[in-house]
Amino acid sequence: MLKPGGRLICVQPNFRLEPRRYFDDYTHKQIYTDVSFRDFLEANGLKVIHC
């Protein structure tokens, strides 16, 4: 949960750039690209400032 005016900074693997290696890490449960992750955040009420 973020406080009003709080910031969330994310670093994530990008499936679009490395599809063959994406699941080499067993913790990667969901596929996101730079576009789909931004859409996910905005759909959940967050304002994306920089991507």
N, CA and C atoms as a LAMMPS dump frame, in Angstrom:
ITEM: TIMESTEP
0
ITEM: NUMBER OF ATOMS
153
ITEM: BOX BOUNDS ff ff ff
-5.0000000000000000e+02 5.0000000000000000e+02
-5.0000000000000000e+02 5.0000000000000000e+02
-5.0000000000000000e+02 5.0000000000000000e+02
ITEM: ATOMS id mol type element x y z
1 1 1 N 0.852 -1.159 0
2 1 2 C 0 0 0
3 1 3 C 0.906 1.233 0
4 2 1 N 0.603 2.163 -0.868
5 2 2 C 1.355 3.414 -0.929
6 2 3 C 0.569 4.516 -0.231
7 3 1 N 1.302 5.388 0.426
8 3 2 C 0.669 6.587 0.978
9 3 3 C 0.351 7.521 -0.187
10 4 1 N -0.621 8.402 -0.044
11 4 2 C -0.879 9.39 -1.098
12 4 3 C 0.412 10.154 -1.433
13 5 1 N 0.734 10.22 -2.7
14 5 2 C 1.953 10.892 -3.137
15 5 3 C 3.187 10.005 -3.096
16 6 1 N 3.015 8.751 -2.631
17 6 2 C 4.145 7.823 -2.569
18 6 3 C 4.582 7.392 -3.96
19 7 1 N 5.77 6.818 -4.052
20 7 2 C 6.304 6.361 -5.34
21 7 3 C 6.669 4.892 -5.265
22 8 1 N 6.394 4.196 -6.34
23 8 2 C 6.773 2.802 -6.495
24 8 3 C 7.803 2.743 -7.61
25 9 1 N 8.975 2.212 -7.315
26 9 2 C 10.029 2.074 -8.322
27 9 3 C 10.202 0.58 -8.578
28 10 1 N 10.03 0.175 -9.836
29 10 2 C 10.092 -1.244 -10.205
30 10 3 C 11.212 -1.492 -11.2
31 11 1 N 11.901 -2.59 -11.001
32 11 2 C 12.852 -3.106 -11.981
33 11 3 C 12.372 -4.517 -12.271
34 12 1 N 12.125 -4.814 -13.527
35 12 2 C 11.545 -6.109 -13.873
36 12 3 C 12.174 -6.673 -15.13
37 13 1 N 12.188 -7.993 -15.267
38 13 2 C 12.643 -8.575 -16.527
39 13 3 C 11.606 -8.296 -17.615
40 14 1 N 12.079 -8.087 -18.818
41 14 2 C 11.198 -7.752 -19.935
42 14 3 C 11.103 -8.95 -20.879
43 15 1 N 9.934 -9.599 -20.88
44 15 2 C 9.728 -10.786 -21.715
45 15 3 C 9.958 -10.484 -23.192
46 16 1 N 9.601 -9.303 -23.644
47 16 2 C 9.755 -8.944 -25.059
48 16 3 C 11.224 -8.977 -25.484
49 17 1 N 12.127 -8.608 -24.586
50 17 2 C 13.549 -8.539 -24.93
51 17 3 C 14.287 -9.861 -24.746
52 18 1 N 13.842 -10.711 -23.819
53 18 2 C 14.533 -11.967 -23.526
54 18 3 C 13.562 -13.137 -23.358
55 19 1 N 12.743 -13.436 -24.35
56 19 2 C 11.737 -14.491 -24.171
57 19 3 C 12.323 -15.878 -23.902
58 20 1 N 13.484 -16.193 -24.469
59 20 2 C 14.061 -17.524 -24.269
60 20 3 C 14.626 -17.707 -22.869
61 21 1 N 15.022 -16.624 -22.218
62 21 2 C 15.647 -16.711 -20.9
63 21 3 C 14.708 -16.319 -19.769
64 22 1 N 13.524 -15.86 -20.09
65 22 2 C 12.63 -15.296 -19.085
66 22 3 C 12.338 -16.266 -17.95
67 23 1 N 12.081 -17.514 -18.276
68 23 2 C 11.718 -18.488 -17.247
69 23 3 C 12.916 -19.267 -16.712
70 24 1 N 14.122 -18.825 -16.996
71 24 2 C 15.303 -19.427 -16.375
72 24 3 C 15.283 -19.196 -14.871
73 25 1 N 14.597 -18.17 -14.433
74 25 2 C 14.425 -17.873 -13.013
75 25 3 C 13.049 -18.399 -12.598
76 26 1 N 13.017 -19.361 -11.702
77 26 2 C 11.757 -20.001 -11.322
78 26 3 C 10.775 -19.052 -10.642
79 27 1 N 11.238 -17.887 -10.192
80 27 2 C 10.325 -16.944 -9.534
81 27 3 C 9.501 -16.144 -10.533
82 28 1 N 9.831 -16.231 -11.809
83 28 2 C 9.066 -15.505 -12.827
84 28 3 C 7.768 -16.262 -13.092
85 29 1 N 6.692 -15.808 -12.472
86 29 2 C 5.401 -16.493 -12.536
87 29 3 C 4.469 -15.895 -13.582
88 30 1 N 4.618 -14.621 -13.876
89 30 2 C 3.721 -13.922 -14.795
90 30 3 C 4.548 -13.259 -15.89
91 31 1 N 4.04 -13.264 -17.12
92 31 2 C 4.761 -12.647 -18.238
93 31 3 C 4.368 -11.182 -18.35
94 32 1 N 5.372 -10.31 -18.346
95 32 2 C 5.147 -8.881 -18.563
96 32 3 C 6.179 -8.352 -19.539
97 33 1 N 5.729 -7.445 -20.386
98 33 2 C 6.649 -6.643 -21.199
99 33 3 C 6.619 -5.242 -20.61
100 34 1 N 7.424 -4.354 -21.151
101 34 2 C 7.405 -2.972 -20.678
102 34 3 C 6.019 -2.349 -20.877
103 35 1 N 5.333 -2.72 -21.945
104 35 2 C 4.009 -2.174 -22.234
105 35 3 C 2.942 -2.795 -21.326
106 36 1 N 2.95 -4.12 -21.202
107 36 2 C 1.9 -4.779 -20.42
108 36 3 C 2.013 -4.469 -18.925
109 37 1 N 3.231 -4.296 -18.41
110 37 2 C 3.372 -3.967 -16.986
111 37 3 C 2.864 -2.552 -16.707
112 38 1 N 3.157 -1.649 -17.617
113 38 2 C 2.635 -0.283 -17.479
114 38 3 C 1.106 -0.288 -17.507
115 39 1 N 0.525 -1.033 -18.442
116 39 2 C -0.937 -1.143 -18.523
117 39 3 C -1.511 -1.738 -17.237
118 40 1 N -0.854 -2.746 -16.687
119 40 2 C -1.295 -3.377 -15.445
120 40 3 C -1.311 -2.361 -14.3
121 41 1 N -0.254 -1.58 -14.179
122 41 2 C -0.188 -0.58 -13.109
123 41 3 C -1.275 0.477 -13.271
124 42 1 N -1.45 0.958 -14.486
125 42 2 C -2.476 1.99 -14.726
126 42 3 C -3.885 1.444 -14.517
127 43 1 N -4.12 0.192 -14.894
128 43 2 C -5.435 -0.423 -14.688
129 43 3 C -5.764 -0.579 -13.203
130 44 1 N -4.722 -0.569 -12.378
131 44 2 C -4.912 -0.707 -10.938
132 44 3 C -4.778 0.627 -10.212
133 45 1 N -4.949 1.722 -10.957
134 45 2 C -5.041 3.042 -10.353
135 45 3 C -3.75 3.786 -10.107
136 46 1 N -2.625 3.262 -10.604
137 46 2 C -1.356 3.963 -10.423
138 46 3 C -1.068 4.832 -11.645
139 47 1 N -0.407 5.943 -11.426
140 47 2 C -0.015 6.841 -12.509
141 47 3 C 1.452 6.565 -12.837
142 48 1 N 1.724 6.173 -14.066
143 48 2 C 3.089 5.88 -14.49
144 48 3 C 3.728 7.179 -14.97
145 49 1 N 4.823 7.56 -14.344
146 49 2 C 5.51 8.804 -14.681
147 49 3 C 6.594 8.564 -15.721
148 50 1 N 7.314 7.447 -15.596
149 50 2 C 8.418 7.152 -16.516
150 50 3 C 8.497 5.637 -16.697
151 51 1 N 8.695 5.239 -17.943
152 51 2 C 8.829 3.808 -18.227
153 51 3 C 9.997 3.613 -19.181
